[in-house]
Every structure is written in structure tokens, then in C-alpha cells.
Amino acid sequence: MADLDNFKVAKNYHLEEPFANQKGFFLKGINSLDWGMKKHMSNIFNKDSGNTVMFAFDHGYFQGSTSGLERLDLLLPKLAPYVDCFMGTRGAIRATLPPEITSAVALRVTSGSSMLQDDLSHEVVAVNIEDAIRMNADCMAVQIFIGSQGQLSSLDNVNRVINDGMKYSIPTMGVCAVGKELERTDKFFKLATRIIAEMGVQMVKTYDCENFEEVVAACPVPIVVAGGKKIPEKEALTLAYSVLQKGAHGVDMGRNIFQSQHPVEMIQAVNKVVHEGFTDKEAYEFYEDLIHR
């Protein structure tokens, strides 16, 4: 057919080209937003490195008393000097995170089934914008299940949160969930992260994968990478270093911190990678030195 002549089929991510619409602000995709949005994003991301160290401790909302998170009141203050942004539920934040800690807050605003259910994808918006404002949240975190049974309700959730957030200049973080029936391929993450970004979130949390640099390039807002399941400390630091080299703007480590035998030392090593340019090898040597002092 004549109308298909010279049709471009292959994708070109222009990996060698920096993000274009970034003049006037240090984060991709945020340049055209208002002062309040930029202020919250500056609270989450370090302006010098352009990156963030997040600590996720929201696992209890579907897993209960998770190993390593039994005493948040004891753990969180110890980690605070090395954490840019704490990600948790309003109950855990209010009860266990001292308000004098100045780290940013990513408030989980969706909730759903517990681990007793087979399908976790049917979540609801459980926290309204007024409570997010009362908690001085720097962003609202919404779990989004692309390709799962709950995809439509997930997209409805995130759009409602985005709309409320835009009224009051509070960013939304879209958390890319992967159903157990889905493969963690670059094809999936390219689709999922782009859909989430197109909805209007100001940042996306997702996972590492093959060709991750292409996932980052195709997503027009900052990507933060989840640490995922507990792996050896050396491997977790390699993960952090690798995704930053491929364009991620930080990591959100949960289990790889709170299930470590040395969580405070581990978060310090992650911080060195994210903000000071340590390689994974250098960061692991730093970690080993700390635990053997």
C-alpha cells in the first residue's frame, strides 16, 4: 500500500540525547509545573545529584508485621540522616515517624487486599487529598496494575489522585505493580511506565529490567527503581549503581535495607552510590568497612 511507503517501524530512543524540556529545573518533565510542585519535588530529589534515596516501609498494609519492620519507631530515626524520602502509610507515618525529622514524605494513598487474597490488584483510594495536605506529604503514591484484572480501577485511582494533586500542587508517584502472572520484560515496563506517565504523574517507581536505559528514555518523568526482594548487599548495591548509570533518578530500597543484618550501614552505602557517585564496588567496600569497625 502506498500509504505505508517509508513507514518507520524501528523505535529510536535517542539514548545519546539528554531530555530536552528541562531548562529552568533539574528534573526531567517538571519544567512546566508550578512552584509548589517543584518545591515538593526538590524536597524528594537532591538538587546536586538529581537523585533520591527513598525508603519504603509500606509493606504492612498488605503483609502485616513484616520481618524487619516490627519496630518502626526504633528503625526510622536511625535511617533518617541517610534517607531523602520516607514512603509509608498514614497510620505508620503518624505513629512512628517523629515529625521533627525533615526527610520528605511519600504518602501511600491506595489500599487493597491482604496477602490472604490471590489478587492484590483491586485497590481503592483510601486517603483523601485533605489528609495528604494535613500530613504535609511531598507526594502521593498510587499502586498501578497494568495488565492485571484491576487495571481499569488502578487507572481510575491514579487519575483521581492526580486531579486532586494538581489542585493543591502535590505530586503523584505512580508505582508500577507487576502481577504474578506477568513477566518482568522490557516490553512490559516500556508499556507500563509510559502509560503511567501519560496519565500525568510526576514520577514513576518501577523495576530494573533488560534494556532499562530504553525504558528510562521513553518515560518523560523521573524514574525511581524499587529494590524488590531481599538480595545480598553486594548485589543490591550493584543494582543501585547499574540503574543510575542507565538514567534512573534514584532507588527506593525497602527490604534490602530493613531485612539487612546492618540496615543503617546499608542505607549509608546506598546513599554513597546515589549521591556521591560511588561505584558498586566502592560502596560495598565502604559498607564492609562500616560493619567491621
QUIRAJO-V557515 format. One record per residue. N is the residue number from 1. RES is the residue in one letter. PHI is phi in degrees with one decimal (none if undefined). D_LAST is the distance of its C-alpha to the last C-alpha in Angstrom with 1 decimal. Layout:
BEGIN
N,RES,PHI,D_LAST / N,RES,PHI,D_LAST
END
This chain:
BEGIN
1,M,none,71.7 / 2,A,-63.6,72.0 / 3,D,-73.0,69.6 / 4,L,-101.1,66.8 / 5,D,-61.6,67.4 / 6,N,60.5,64.3 / 7,F,-70.5,62.2 / 8,K,-80.5,58.5 / 9,V,-105.9,56.7 / 10,A,-70.7,53.3 / 11,K,-80.0,50.6 / 12,N,-127.1,49.2 / 13,Y,-90.4,45.8 / 14,H,47.4,45.9 / 15,L,-60.5,42.2 / 16,E,-83.2,42.5 / 17,E,-101.2,43.9 / 18,P,-69.6,41.7 / 19,F,-61.3,42.7 / 20,A,-83.0,45.9 / 21,N,-86.9,46.3 / 22,Q,-135.2,43.3 / 23,K,-71.0,44.8 / 24,G,95.9,43.9 / 25,F,-150.7,40.8 / 26,F,-87.6,37.5 / 27,L,-114.2,37.6 / 28,K,-66.0,40.1 / 29,G,78.0,43.0 / 30,I,-108.2,42.5 / 31,N,-53.9,44.6 / 32,S,-93.9,47.7 / 33,L,-86.8,46.4 / 34,D,-81.2,46.8 / 35,W,-58.9,44.7 / 36,G,-62.7,43.4 / 37,M,-60.6,42.2 / 38,K,-63.9,40.4 / 39,K,-62.7,38.8 / 40,H,-62.9,37.3 / 41,M,-65.0,36.2 / 42,S,-69.1,34.6 / 43,N,-70.4,32.6 / 44,I,-83.3,31.4 / 45,F,-107.5,30.8 / 46,N,-71.9,29.1 / 47,K,-69.5,31.9 / 48,D,-77.8,29.9 / 49,S,-88.9,28.4 / 50,G,77.7,31.2 / 51,N,-121.8,28.8 / 52,T,-139.3,27.3 / 53,V,-106.4,24.3 / 54,M,-99.2,26.1 / 55,F,-124.1,24.8 / 56,A,-91.5,27.5 / 57,F,-135.6,27.8 / 58,D,-92.3,31.6 / 59,H,-61.8,31.6 / 60,G,-64.4,33.0 / 61,Y,-70.2,36.4 / 62,F,-130.0,37.3 / 63,Q,-109.2,34.8 / 64,G,77.2,34.5 / 65,S,-77.7,31.4 / 66,T,-72.1,29.2 / 67,S,-56.8,26.2 / 68,G,102.6,23.1 / 69,L,-113.9,25.4 / 70,E,-63.2,26.8 / 71,R,-126.0,25.4 / 72,L,-61.1,25.5 / 73,D,-61.9,25.7 / 74,L,-89.1,22.2 / 75,L,-77.9,20.7 / 76,L,-60.6,22.5 / 77,P,-60.9,21.5 / 78,K,-68.8,17.8 / 79,L,-83.9,18.6 / 80,A,-51.3,21.2 / 81,P,-62.0,19.6 / 82,Y,-115.8,19.0 / 83,V,-112.4,22.3 / 84,D,-79.8,25.6 / 85,C,-148.7,27.8 / 86,F,-91.9,27.7 / 87,M,-113.4,30.3 / 88,G,-157.5,31.8 / 89,T,-85.6,35.0 / 90,R,-64.9,36.7 / 91,G,-65.4,36.4 / 92,A,-69.6,32.6 / 93,I,-64.2,32.2 / 94,R,-62.3,34.5 / 95,A,-82.7,33.2 / 96,T,-126.9,29.4 / 97,L,-99.5,28.5 / 98,P,-58.0,28.9 / 99,P,-66.3,31.5 / 100,E,-76.4,29.8 / 101,I,-70.4,27.2 / 102,T,-96.2,28.6 / 103,S,-60.9,27.5 / 104,A,-65.7,30.5 / 105,V,-124.7,32.0 / 106,A,-102.9,33.5 / 107,L,-93.4,35.8 / 108,R,-71.3,36.9 / 109,V,-112.0,40.7 / 110,T,-108.9,41.9 / 111,S,-149.7,41.8 / 112,G,-160.8,43.4 / 113,S,-75.5,43.5 / 114,S,-87.7,40.9 / 115,M,-65.4,39.5 / 116,L,-72.8,42.6 / 117,Q,-97.5,44.7 / 118,D,-73.2,45.1 / 119,D,-112.8,45.5 / 120,L,-95.5,43.0 / 121,S,-82.1,44.8 / 122,H,-95.7,47.3 / 123,E,-96.0,45.3 / 124,V,-128.3,46.9 / 125,V,-78.6,46.0 / 126,A,-101.6,44.8 / 127,V,-123.3,43.9 / 128,N,-86.4,46.5 / 129,I,-63.1,46.1 / 130,E,-62.0,46.7 / 131,D,-72.7,43.7 / 132,A,-61.0,41.5 / 133,I,-67.0,42.8 / 134,R,-58.6,42.2 / 135,M,-87.6,38.6 / 136,N,55.3,38.3 / 137,A,-65.9,37.1 / 138,D,-87.9,36.2 / 139,C,-159.9,37.4 / 140,M,-112.6,39.0 / 141,A,-101.0,37.7 / 142,V,-124.3,40.5 / 143,Q,-76.8,40.1 / 144,I,-128.2,42.7 / 145,F,-106.8,43.9 / 146,I,-83.3,45.8 / 147,G,85.1,47.8 / 148,S,-106.0,47.5 / 149,Q,-59.3,50.2 / 150,G,-90.4,48.9 / 151,Q,-58.8,49.0 / 152,L,-62.1,51.9 / 153,S,-67.7,50.6 / 154,S,-62.1,47.1 / 155,L,-67.7,48.8 / 156,D,-64.6,50.9 / 157,N,-58.1,47.8 / 158,V,-67.9,46.1 / 159,N,-67.6,49.3 / 160,R,-66.1,49.9 / 161,V,-67.2,46.4 / 162,I,-59.1,46.7 / 163,N,-60.3,50.1 / 164,D,-67.4,48.9 / 165,G,-62.8,45.9 / 166,M,-66.0,48.1 / 167,K,-64.6,50.2 / 168,Y,-120.6,47.3 / 169,S,59.0,45.1 / 170,I,-111.1,42.3 / 171,P,-64.2,40.9 / 172,T,-117.2,40.8 / 173,M,-106.1,38.2 / 174,G,-85.7,39.8 / 175,V,-99.1,37.5 / 176,C,-77.9,38.8 / 177,A,-91.3,39.0 / 178,V,-119.2,39.8 / 179,G,-63.3,42.0 / 180,K,-65.1,41.4 / 181,E,-88.5,44.7 / 182,L,-105.6,43.7 / 183,E,-91.5,42.0 / 184,R,-85.6,39.1 / 185,T,-99.9,41.0 / 186,D,-65.1,41.1 / 187,K,-61.0,44.8 / 188,F,-64.6,43.8 / 189,F,-70.1,41.1 / 190,K,-63.2,43.4 / 191,L,-68.1,46.0 / 192,A,-65.9,43.9 / 193,T,-66.7,41.9 / 194,R,-69.8,45.1 / 195,I,-59.5,47.1 / 196,I,-61.4,44.5 / 197,A,-65.3,44.4 / 198,E,-64.2,48.2 / 199,M,-67.3,48.3 / 200,G,117.8,46.9 / 201,V,-66.9,43.2 / 202,Q,-96.6,41.0 / 203,M,-160.0,38.1 / 204,V,-125.9,37.5 / 205,K,-106.4,34.7 / 206,T,-148.9,35.0 / 207,Y,-116.2,33.4 / 208,D,-71.1,32.7 / 209,C,-163.4,35.5 / 210,E,-62.7,37.3 / 211,N,56.9,38.7 / 212,F,-62.1,36.5 / 213,E,-61.2,37.3 / 214,E,-75.0,40.9 / 215,V,-59.3,40.1 / 216,V,-64.1,38.3 / 217,A,-61.8,41.2 / 218,A,-83.5,43.8 / 219,C,-98.2,42.2 / 220,P,-81.6,43.3 / 221,V,-130.8,40.5 / 222,P,-60.3,36.7 / 223,I,-108.8,35.0 / 224,V,-112.4,31.7 / 225,V,-100.5,30.4 / 226,A,-74.9,29.5 / 227,G,-72.6,26.5 / 228,G,75.1,28.7 / 229,K,-67.0,27.8 / 230,K,-66.0,24.3 / 231,I,-130.0,23.3 / 232,P,-56.3,20.1 / 233,E,-54.6,17.5 / 234,K,-60.9,18.3 / 235,E,-69.0,21.9 / 236,A,-64.7,21.5 / 237,L,-70.2,20.0 / 238,T,-64.9,22.9 / 239,L,-58.6,25.3 / 240,A,-60.0,24.2 / 241,Y,-63.4,24.4 / 242,S,-62.2,27.7 / 243,V,-70.4,29.5 / 244,L,-66.6,28.7 / 245,Q,-64.0,30.2 / 246,K,-95.3,33.2 / 247,G,111.1,33.8 / 248,A,-64.6,32.1 / 249,H,-104.2,31.2 / 250,G,145.6,28.0 / 251,V,-131.5,26.6 / 252,D,-117.7,26.9 / 253,M,-91.1,24.1 / 254,G,-119.1,24.7 / 255,R,-61.0,24.0 / 256,N,-73.7,21.3 / 257,I,-106.1,19.3 / 258,F,-74.2,20.6 / 259,Q,-101.3,20.7 / 260,S,-76.3,17.3 / 261,Q,-67.0,15.0 / 262,H,-134.3,12.5 / 263,P,-63.9,15.2 / 264,V,-68.1,13.6 / 265,E,-66.4,11.0 / 266,M,-68.6,14.1 / 267,I,-65.7,16.5 / 268,Q,-65.8,14.5 / 269,A,-66.4,14.7 / 270,V,-61.7,18.3 / 271,N,-59.6,19.0 / 272,K,-63.1,18.0 / 273,V,-68.9,20.5 / 274,V,-71.3,23.2 / 275,H,-110.9,23.2 / 276,E,-113.8,21.7 / 277,G,75.6,23.1 / 278,F,-64.2,20.1 / 279,T,-75.6,21.3 / 280,D,-63.3,20.1 / 281,K,-64.9,18.5 / 282,E,-63.2,16.7 / 283,A,-67.1,15.5 / 284,Y,-69.4,14.3 / 285,E,-62.9,12.3 / 286,F,-62.1,10.8 / 287,Y,-61.3,10.2 / 288,E,-61.3,8.7 / 289,D,-64.6,6.2 / 290,L,-63.3,5.5 / 291,I,-76.5,5.7 / 292,H,-103.9,3.8 / 293,R,-70.2,0.0
END
